[in-house]
Amino acid sequence: MLRALGFRNKNLIGLISLQSFSFSIPGLLGGLLVAYILNIIARYFIFSLAQTTTDYNMSTGAIILGVVLGLVLPLIANILPIKRALSKNLRESLDMYHRSVNEL
């Protein structure tokens, strides 16, 4: 529908990517916060049961991997819808009869 309003392909790709980031960045920050809190709880139980003094902090590699996957996977998940939306011409995209027949 946005293509019918005059959006160019480049603008539509940017809009879908922006929407992807608007969901993935808060989820990524929330996930890192929950992981940090659960790590503190697990560290407390490990220290109290094992009575050790070793360090069980989250490694920087784990944090970097979480951030990279949290940013890259939503972009990869949007590649197919973007290709599907841009592969059809505008008439085929707006034709509701053929869309419902093809989905059945």
KAURNOR-V354704 format. One record per pair of residues at least 6 apart in sequence whose C-alpha atoms are under 6 Angstrom apart, sorted by the first residue. I is the first residue (numbers start at 1). J is the second residue. If there is no record, write none. Layout:
# KAURNOR-V354704
I&J / I&J
This chain:
# KAURNOR-V354704
28&70
